[in-house]
Amino acid sequence: MTPVLAFDIETVPDTAGLRRLHALSAAIPDVEVADMAYQRRRQAVGHDFLPLHQHRVVAISCVLREGDGLRIWSLGDVDEGEGGLIQRFFDGIEKFTPQLVSWNGGGFDLPVLHYRAMIHRVRASRYWELGEDDREFRYNNYIGRYHTRHLDLMDLMGMYQSRVPLDEFAQLLGFPGKVGMHGSKVWQAFQAGEVEAIRSYCEADVANTYLVYLRFQMMRGCITDQAYASECALARSTIEGLPGEHWRTFLDGWSG
């Protein structure tokens, strides 16, 4: 069985990069640099969601289904630098050549990881394989939008034209949806030093993504109803064994 790696990232404004782009003094506090960037963005496009190259990755959470086991965790530790987190992510792809699964990964997570990986000189040869060294990747690689080594479930389910929030769709399927905070609060939590809370939030999101993937696999006939129930039971038992109040809240909200 091909290993499955569902993933999700959380980001904050890249204040160091914004200083460089706008020739700002290092004496200006990060919060003021970010506020300036948000204001410029609102004036330009009517909202304050920054361009992808201006994000900094602060958490990467994963679900790995490999062999007989299931693992749910955040890469690295709370003090690890951005480059180290991203290298760990691509090292996992190098090791397992997994089926990647995301929700809006093609529109956000992977492009951000591309930009940040290049900034930090991260190596990711297996991920960027396009068929030059492995012919199996010529027509099915991680980069091609209509290829399946990376399944962006939001993109695929919406026929590449509609954007449905993971939180709402997960709840419609009987899964918990978001736990702990909203993505718009990540920057505020980061400023308060609450990186562990951000990681917990990211872990709940990726668990939702994996459960949606299981339902998708059942819908498309790749697993039977019995296998789906077995995989959900494995996910539930795995989560029951994990520490953290966010997992108790997650289990309480899981009705499907």
C-alpha positions in Angstrom: 0.0 0.0 0.0 1.3 3.4 -0.9 1.9 5.5 2.2 -0.6 8.4 2.6 0.6 11.8 3.9 -2.0 14.4 4.7 -0.5 17.8 5.6 -1.4 21.3 6.6 0.6 24.4 7.4 0.1 27.5 9.4 1.8 30.8 8.6 2.4 34.3 9.8 3.7 37.4 8.0 7.3 37.2 7.0 8.3 40.4 8.8 12.0 40.0 8.0 11.2 39.7 4.3 8.8 42.6 4.5 11.6 44.7 6.0 13.8 43.8 3.1 11.2 44.5 0.4 10.2 47.9 1.8 13.6 49.0 3.2 12.3 49.2 6.8 14.5 49.7 9.8 15.1 46.7 12.1 14.0 49.0 14.9 10.4 48.9 13.8 8.5 46.2 15.8 7.2 43.2 13.9 3.6 44.0 14.6 4.0 47.4 13.0 5.7 45.9 9.9 2.8 43.4 9.6 0.2 46.1 10.1 1.8 48.1 7.3 1.8 45.1 5.0 -1.9 44.4 5.8 -2.8 48.0 5.1 -1.0 48.1 1.8 -2.7 44.8 0.8 -6.2 46.1 1.7 -5.6 49.2 -0.3 -4.5 47.2 -3.3 -7.0 44.3 -3.4 -9.6 45.0 -0.7 -8.5 42.3 1.8 -5.5 41.8 4.0 -4.5 38.2 3.0 -0.8 38.6 2.1 0.7 37.3 -1.2 2.0 33.8 -0.8 5.7 34.8 -0.9 5.2 37.0 2.1 4.2 34.2 4.5 6.4 32.5 7.0 5.7 28.9 8.0 5.4 28.3 11.7 3.8 24.9 11.8 3.5 21.9 9.6 1.2 19.1 10.8 0.9 15.6 9.2 -1.1 12.4 9.2 1.0 9.5 8.0 -0.8 6.2 7.2 2.0 3.7 6.4 2.1 0.0 6.8 -0.1 -1.0 9.8 0.3 2.3 11.6 -1.2 5.8 11.7 0.7 8.8 13.1 -0.5 12.3 13.7 2.0 15.0 14.7 3.6 18.4 14.0 7.0 18.4 12.5 10.0 19.4 14.7 9.4 21.3 18.0 8.2 24.7 19.0 11.6 26.2 18.8 12.7 24.8 15.4 13.4 27.3 12.6 11.3 27.5 9.5 14.0 26.0 7.3 14.3 22.9 9.5 10.5 22.4 9.5 10.3 22.6 5.7 13.3 20.3 5.2 11.7 17.7 7.5 8.5 17.8 5.3 10.4 17.2 2.1 12.6 14.6 3.7 9.4 12.7 4.5 8.5 12.7 0.8 12.0 11.6 -0.1 11.7 8.7 2.3 8.2 7.5 1.6 7.2 8.8 -1.9 3.7 9.1 -0.4 0.3 9.9 -1.7 0.0 13.6 -0.7 -3.4 14.8 0.5 -4.4 18.4 1.3 -7.3 20.8 1.4 -6.3 23.8 -0.7 -2.7 22.6 -0.8 -2.3 23.4 -4.4 -3.6 27.0 -3.9 -1.8 27.8 -0.7 0.3 25.3 1.3 2.5 23.9 -1.5 3.2 27.3 -3.2 4.2 28.8 0.2 6.4 25.8 0.9 8.0 26.2 -2.6 8.9 29.8 -1.9 10.1 29.3 1.6 12.1 26.1 0.7 14.0 28.1 -1.9 14.7 30.9 0.5 16.1 28.4 3.0 18.0 26.3 0.4 16.0 23.3 1.2 16.6 20.2 -0.9 13.5 18.3 -2.3 14.6 16.2 -5.3 11.9 13.5 -5.0 9.2 16.1 -4.7 10.4 18.0 -7.8 10.8 14.8 -9.9 9.1 15.3 -13.2 10.1 12.2 -15.0 13.7 12.9 -16.0 15.1 10.2 -13.6 11.9 8.2 -12.8 9.6 7.7 -15.8 6.6 6.9 -13.5 6.6 10.6 -12.6 6.4 11.9 -16.2 2.6 11.7 -16.3 1.8 11.6 -12.5 3.9 13.8 -10.3 3.4 16.1 -7.3 3.5 19.3 -9.4 0.9 18.7 -12.1 -2.5 20.2 -11.1 -4.5 17.3 -12.7 -2.1 14.6 -11.5 -2.9 12.5 -8.5 0.3 12.1 -6.5 -1.0 15.2 -4.7 -4.7 15.2 -4.1 -6.0 18.7 -3.3 -9.4 17.6 -2.1 -10.9 21.1 -2.2 -9.7 21.7 -5.7 -10.8 18.3 -7.0 -14.2 18.2 -5.3 -15.0 21.7 -6.5 -14.0 20.9 -10.1 -11.1 23.4 -9.9 -13.4 26.4 -9.6 -15.1 26.6 -6.2 -13.6 27.1 -2.7 -15.3 25.4 0.1 -14.0 25.8 3.7 -12.7 22.6 5.3 -14.3 23.5 8.6 -17.8 23.6 7.1 -17.5 20.6 4.9 -15.9 18.5 7.6 -18.8 19.3 9.9 -21.3 18.3 7.2 -19.6 14.9 7.1 -19.9 14.5 10.9 -16.3 15.4 11.6 -15.3 18.1 14.2 -14.1 20.9 12.0 -11.8 23.6 13.4 -10.6 23.2 17.0 -9.0 25.9 19.2 -8.9 29.0 17.0 -9.4 30.3 13.5 -6.7 30.8 10.9 -7.1 34.6 11.2 -6.0 34.4 14.8 -2.7 32.6 14.1 -0.7 35.8 13.9 -2.1 37.1 17.2 -1.3 33.7 18.9 2.2 33.8 17.5 2.9 37.2 18.8 1.7 36.0 22.3 4.2 33.1 22.0 1.5 30.5 21.7 3.2 28.3 19.1 2.0 25.1 20.8 -1.6 26.3 20.4 -0.9 26.9 16.7 0.5 23.5 16.3 -2.6 22.0 18.1 -4.9 23.9 15.8 -2.9 22.7 12.7 -3.0 19.1 13.9 -6.8 19.2 14.2 -7.1 20.6 10.7 -4.9 17.9 9.2 -6.9 15.2 11.1 -10.1 16.6 9.5 -8.4 16.6 6.1 -7.4 12.9 6.5 -10.9 11.9 7.5 -12.4 13.7 4.5 -9.9 11.8 2.4 -11.1 8.5 3.8 -14.7 9.4 2.9 -13.5 10.4 -0.6 -11.8 7.1 -1.1 -15.0 5.3 -0.1 -17.0 7.4 -2.5 -14.7 6.7 -5.4 -14.8 2.9 -4.7 -11.1 2.6 -3.6 -12.1 1.2 -0.2 -15.2 -0.7 0.9 -17.6 0.5 3.6 -16.1 -2.0 6.0 -12.5 -0.8 5.2 -13.7 2.8 5.7 -15.1 2.0 9.1 -11.9 0.2 10.0 -9.7 3.2 9.0 -11.9 5.6 10.9 -11.7 3.3 14.0 -7.9 3.3 13.6 -7.9 7.1 13.4 -10.1 7.4 16.5 -8.1 5.0 18.6 -4.9 6.8 17.5 -6.3 10.2 18.6 -7.6 8.7 21.9 -4.0 7.9 22.7 -2.6 11.4 22.0 -2.0 14.0 24.7 -3.6 17.4 24.5 -6.9 19.0 25.3 -7.5 19.8 21.6 -7.8 16.0 20.9 -10.5 15.7 23.6 -12.4 18.5 22.0 -11.9 16.9 18.6 -13.3 13.6 19.7 -16.3 15.3 21.4 -17.1 16.9 18.0 -16.7 13.7 15.9 -20.2 12.3 15.3 -19.8 10.7 11.9 
